[in-house]
Amino acid sequence: SGQDKLLWVFIYPNLAINLYERGYSIEHILPIGKDRTILSYDFFVRSSDDESQMRDRMADAKEAMLRTLEVTNEDKMICEQVQNNLDAGIYKPGYLSPSMENGVQFFQNRIRNELKHTNLQLE
C-alpha cells in the first residue's frame, strides 16, 4: 500500500511529523498540567487529479488516523495508570534502562536543563 514507506520525526519539545508516501500528519503535544495534555492531529493527503487515486489516498489517510487514535488511546491509558500510581505513592522512582528508555532519559534531561535556565522548578 501507499503507507509502506514511513518516517517519524520528533521535534523537541512537543511536535511530531509523520511522513507517509501519500501524505503526512502533524502531532502537537501541549501539556497543560501534571495530569492533563492536549494532543492535536492534522492529517494531509497529497492531491491527485485522478479520482480513483484520490479515493485510495483518502482511504490510506483514514486508516492512518484510526491507527493513530488506537495507539494514542493505549498510550493515554498507560500514562493515566502511571500518574495514578505516582499520586498514590505506589511508584518508587528508579534507574532508567539505558538500552530501553534512553529516549525518556534524554527528554527528562533536556527538560531539567531548560527549567534550570529559566529559573523554574519541578513540583
N, C-alpha and C positions, 0 to 999 in steps of 0.2 A: 504494500500500500504506500501511499504518499507520506505516511508517518514513519517510515523505517529509518530515515536519516534525521537524527535529533541532536541538538546541542542545548545544554542547560548552562546558563551563566548567572552567577550571583554577583551583584554589585553592592558592595558594602555601603551602608549598613542594612538597607531594607528594600532592595529591588532585585527582582529575578526576571530574566528574559529567557524564554523557551523558544528555540528556533526549530521549526519543522520544515520539511521540504515544500509544503504547500501553504505555509503561513507561520505565524508566531503568536506568542502570548506574553503579556507583561503582568507580573505579580508585584503588588505594592503591599508591604507588611508595615502596619502602623500600630505599634504598641501604645495603648492609652492608659495603662495601669499594670500593676503586677499580675493581675489575673484577667486582663482583657486586651484583646488585639483585634484590629480590623484588618481583614485581608480583602484586597480588591483585585479583580482579574479583568483583563481586557484581552480578547482574542481577535486576531486579524487573519484574514484569508487572502492569499494572492488572487487578484481578479483574473478573469478569463472571459473572452468573448464567446467561447464555446459553452453553451448552456449545460451540456452533459458534464463537461469538465468542472464547471462551477458547482453543480449539484454534488459531485464527488468531493470537491474541496469543502463544501459546507458540511457534508456528512462526516468528513475527517475532523473538522473543527468541533462538531457536536460530540464526537467520540472523545476528543481530547478534553473538552470541557467536563464530560462525565467522569473521565479518569481522574482529572484534576480534583474535582469535588469529592470523589471517593477517597483519594489519598489525603486530602485536606481534612476530611471528617475523621479519618483514622488518626492523623496527627493531633487533631483537636482533642480527641478522647484521651490520648496518651498525655498530652500537656495538662489537661484538667485533672487527671488522676495524680500526676506528679505534683501539681500545685496543691491538691487536697492533702497529699501526704506531707508536703512541706508545712502547710498550715497546721496540720495535726501533730507535728513534731515527730512523725514516724520516720521520715527520711533522715539519714545521717550522711552528711556530705563526706565524700572520699575522693580518692585519686581518680582521674580520668584515664581511660585506656589510651596510651599513645598511638596504638595502631587502629583502634576502632572509633575513638572520639576526638581525634585531632582537630576536626572542624569546630567542634564545640569549644575546645580549649583555645583555639585561635580567635574565635569570635569573642569569648569571655575576656581574653587578654586585651583585645582591641577596645572593648567597651570600658574595661577598668582603666586603661591608659587614657582614653579620652575623658572619662569622668575626672581623673586626676587633673588633667589640664584645664578643665572648665570649672574646677572647684566644687563640683557636685559630688555627693557621697551616695554610696549604695545604702539602701534601707536595711 
